[in-house]
Amino acid sequence: DTRYLLYSPSGGFTNQLLCFLSAAYLAQVTNRTLLVPPKGRHSNLFTGYVKLPLAETVPMDHALDFDYLEGALKVDLQPINGTLKQFISKHLKPRQDEEGFLTIERLLKTGLRQASHAYQDKLERRIMGLKSQVVWLYGRFYTKYYAAKGHITRFVRFSPYITEF
C-alpha cells in the first residue's frame, strides 16, 4: 500500500517552497508519497493558509516542474488540485477514525523554525516508525533544516509553463 505525507504550508511563495522542499526530504527518507498542497497567496501561519478560497490558490505542479523534481529528489509527488481545506474534508475527515489510516503529528506551537535540530531529527525518526497510511504534519511547518540537510534546494526547477513567459 502507498503511504502518504501531508504538510501544512504558510507564508508567501518562498516560505511555501521551503515547506515543500522540507516535506519532500521527509517523504524521501520515510519512503512516502508527498501530498503537495497548492501554492496560495501570502497567509499568516497555517490557520490563514487553510482558509484560502480556491481562487487564491494554484496547484503546485503548475508552479514547479514535478516531472523533473520526482526524478531529481527520488520521491513521488501528488499535487492536491483544490484547496487544502477541501482535501481534508473530502479525503481525511471521513476516514479519520479508521484504525491505521491517519496520524496527525501536531508540531510545536512555535513551529519548526524555532525547534532544535535534535527535535527535528526526532520527528524524522518518529515519522519513519509510523505505519499509518497518511501522516499529516499539522501546524507551523516552515523550516530550513530539512531542505538543507537533504541538500535539495539545488533541485528547484520551475514549471515549463512559467519559464515560457
N, C-alpha and C positions, 0 to 999 in steps of 0.2 A: 504494500500500500504506500502511496505517496504521502509524505509528511510535509507540513507547511509551516512557514514562519511568517507572521504578520507583525508589522511595526507601526508605531504612531508618529507620523511626521509633524513638524510645526515650523514656524518661522517663514522666511522668504525662500526663494528658489535655492540659494546657496545652502542654507541650513537643511532644506528638504533633500538636497542632493547628498549632503553629508550623512543624513539619516539613512538614505537609500544605500550608500556605499558601506556604511557600518553594518546595516542589516544584511547586505549581500555577503559581507565577510562572515557574519554569523551563520547565514544559510549555508555557505560553502563548508565551513568547518563542522557543522552539525548535520550535513547531508540532507538538507531540507529544501523544498521549492520555496522561493521567496514570493509572497503575495505583495505586489507593489501598488500602494495607494496612488491616486492621481496627484499630479502637481496642482497645487492650489495657490490662490493669491496669498499674500503675506497674512499670517494669523499669529496672534499671541498665544503661545502654548498649544498643546494638543486639544484642549477643550474648545478653542476657537476654530481650529482646523476641522474638527469632526462636524461642525455646524455649517460648513461651507455648502452653498447650493451647487447643483450640477453646473450651472452657467459659469461658476467661478473656478472650475477645475478643468484639467486637460489630462487625458491618460498619459502616464509617464513614458509609455513606449512611443508616444508622439514627440516627446522631447529628447529622448535618448535612443541610441541605436541598440536595441535589445539583442538583435542577432549577433552583433559584434561582442556585446558585453557578456552574453551567455558563454561564448567560446573563450573569451579572454579570462573571465572570472571563474569559469567552470562551475556555474550554478544555473539552475533552471529559474527563469523569471516568469511570473504570471501576473500581467497587469490587471488591476481592478478597473474595469471600464464602467464607471459610475462613481458616486461619492462613497467615502468610507462608511458613512452612516447607513447608506443603502445596503452596502455589502454586509455590514454587521447585522442589520435587520433581516436580510434575506437568507444569509448563509450561516451565521453564528448563533444568533438568539434561538432559532427553532431547535437547534441541536445541543445547546449549551449544557443541558443536564444529562446527555448521553455519556455514559462512562467511557473514558478513553478518547473522547473527541476533542475537547478543548481544555487547554491550560492557559489561564490568564496570569501572566507574570507581571505583577504590579511593581513598577520601578520606584526608586526613591522619589519623594515629593520634590526634592531639589533637582532631580533629573540626573542623567548620567554624566553630564558635563562637569559637575562638581564631585562626582564619585571617584573614589580612589581606583587606581589600576587593579589593585587586589580585588575590589568589589566587582569590577567589570570582568576580570578573569574568572571569578567565582560564578558570575551569571552565565558566562560562556560554558563552563563545565556543567552547570545545572541544566541548561538547555540540551546539552549533549545527552544527558541522562533521562530526559523526559520522553515518554512513549506516546504521548497524546498525538493525535493526527494533526492538530493545529496548536501552535504556541503563539499567543498574542502578547507582544511586548507592549504593555499598556502604560502610557504616561509619557513623560518628557524624555524622549529617546535621543535627542541631539547629543552627539559625542564625536570627537575627532579620533579617539583612541583606537577603535576597531579598524577604521579606514587606514590609519597609519600603520597599525600592527600588521595588517594584511597587505600593505603596500599596494592597495588597489586604486588609489586616486589617479594613478598614471593611466588607467584604462578607460577613463571617461571619454566617451565619444557621443556627440550629439546626433540626433536622427538625421538621415539624409534630407528629410523634408525641411528641417531648419537650415541646414547648410546650403540649400538652394537659394535662399534669399540674399 
